[in-house]
Amino acid sequence: MCSDPCSEAQDAKNSPLPVLSSQDIAQLADTFKLLGDPSRLRILLQCLTHPAAVNDIAEALQLSQSLVSHHLRLLKAARLVIGERHARHIYYRVADKHVSHVLLDMAVHLTEEQGED
């Protein structure tokens, strides 16, 4: 009988995948669709290391402030970023360590040499 390599990896880590409903799967797919847009992904990566205001993100990424604001609204609705008001500005940062880990793990995965397993 062939074993499932994903199950073996989960057993090794002692962190089983939570049971996901159809609605959970759809929400997860929607989240990955959001991350599929290069501008949104760049914005999220910009918010990974330190909180940033809309105008700072727009300037750093050479995007319009209205486009950055639009993308941030979508990312905030998906709970990928949170905004904190300081005086007149709202500073956005990655919502939590789970989002950070997904981004960092995928970046490392992409930069690894092929053939490593």
Summary of the structure (lengths in Angstrom):
residues: 117
radius of gyration: 17.2
end to end distance: 23.3
largest distance: 62.5
contacts: 263
relative contact order: 0.11
helix: 61%
strand: 12%
